[in-house]
Amino acid sequence: MPTYNNGGTLRDVVERVLVYCPDVIVVNDGCTDNSTEILASFGRRITMVDYGKNRGKGYALKQGFQKAKSMGFQYALTIDSDGQHFPEDIPLFIEALEQHPEALIVGSRNLSQDNMPGGNTFANKFSNFWFRLQTGINLPDTQTGFRLYPLPKLPHIFSARYEAELSLLVFSAWRGIELVPIKVNVFYPKAEERVTHFRPFWDFFRISVLNTILCFGAVFYGWPARLIRQLRRRKQA
């Protein structure tokens, strides 16, 4: 669980996650509010990764995955600390994993529900379009942070910011990892109550640059690799 200045929701999310997961790793991405004190109050009930300075969500995820691997885990479920995700949906990921043990399970939010920010809906549709172009796979929600990753197959994280999650999906698809979407609940408070660290201009710009690079990668690697896998499956059938 990466977290940055979500002190208003952090305690509730961690407590609810602990109901379903006895091993919780929280990455303190340079919090300057009361989040550090909240995390300290859990004591040994959680594992905290703290590097003192805000580095971005991609960097936080990378540090969390490395910690999980060092502790011997084969899978890692990621969830945001801002309260938008429902820890009560964690059993849905376990059920999907039992049916697809080598897959990356992707939580899919209802993007048309009440209080869903219009910018989020547009950004997701934009991201979904480019993801389909780059991989040939149609995913309903490519920007969700609620996912279950198979750690041994996890691609390298190149970016330190929000776009890291998109690149993880694309690189996983290019490697032939099965991507399984499942429906999950989502809660968005009113705009004036919501805490977000997404920078509309700069983060959207970075995502656009990443998509341009990934399109070149798709032409020279992603699409040929997918074609080769399809031909191999036909020969084995």
Secondary structure, DSSP 4 states (H G I P E B T S, - for coil): -EESS-HHHHHHHHHHHHHH-S--EEEE-S--SSHHHHHHTTGGGSEEEE-SS---HHHHHHHHHHHHHHTT-SEEEE--SSS-B-GGGHHHHHHHHHHSTTSEEEEE--TTSTT--HHHHHHHHHHHHHHHHHHS---S-SS-S-EEEEGGGPPP---SSTHHHHHHHHHHHHTT--EEEEE--B----GGG------HHHHHHHHHHHHHHHHHHIIIIIHHHHHHHHHHHHHH-
